[in-house]
């Protein structure tokens, strides 16, 4: 398994947030939700509690918007 550097991890989190943001801006909520869940899985794997909390907050917000 590839070893992660702090820079590569930060880049992966940033990429996921940007990707989800693009989906949100286009109104593609399901795709954004999938991307946020991918970030949640990454944060769990890396045991990054701060990023985990951010992704989970975004997941809740996205799920609320899907139910409207």
C-alpha positions in Angstrom: 0.0 0.0 0.0 1.3 3.5 -0.9 2.5 5.6 1.9 0.8 9.0 2.3 2.6 12.2 2.9 1.0 15.1 4.7 1.0 17.0 1.4 -0.6 14.2 -0.6 -3.3 13.7 2.1 -4.1 17.4 2.1 -4.3 17.5 -1.7 -6.7 14.5 -1.7 -9.0 16.2 0.9 -8.9 19.5 -1.1 -9.6 17.7 -4.4 -12.7 16.0 -2.8 -14.1 19.2 -1.4 -13.6 21.0 -4.7 -15.1 18.1 -6.7 -18.2 18.1 -4.4 -18.4 21.9 -4.7 -18.6 21.6 -8.4 -21.4 19.1 -8.2 -23.2 21.3 -5.7 -22.9 24.3 -7.9 -24.5 22.3 -10.8 -27.3 21.0 -8.6 -26.0 17.5 -8.7 -26.7 16.6 -5.1 -26.4 12.9 -5.4 -22.9 13.1 -6.9 -21.8 15.6 -4.3 -23.1 13.3 -1.6 -21.1 10.4 -3.1 -18.0 12.5 -3.1 -18.5 13.6 0.5 -18.9 10.0 1.5 -15.6 9.2 -0.3 -14.0 11.9 1.8 -15.6 10.5 5.0 -14.1 7.1 4.2 -10.7 8.6 3.6 -10.8 10.5 6.9 -11.9 7.3 8.7 -9.0 5.4 7.1 -6.5 8.1 8.1 -8.1 8.6 11.5 -8.4 12.4 10.9 -11.2 13.4 13.3 -11.2 17.0 12.1 -11.8 16.2 8.4 -14.2 13.4 9.4 -16.3 16.0 11.2 -16.3 18.3 8.2 -17.3 15.6 5.7 -20.0 14.4 8.0 -21.4 17.9 8.4 -21.5 18.3 4.6 -23.2 14.9 4.3 -25.9 16.0 6.7 -26.5 19.3 4.8 -26.5 17.5 1.4 -29.0 14.9 2.6 -31.3 17.7 3.9 -31.2 19.3 0.5 -32.0 16.0 -1.2 -35.1 15.7 1.0 -36.5 19.1 0.1 
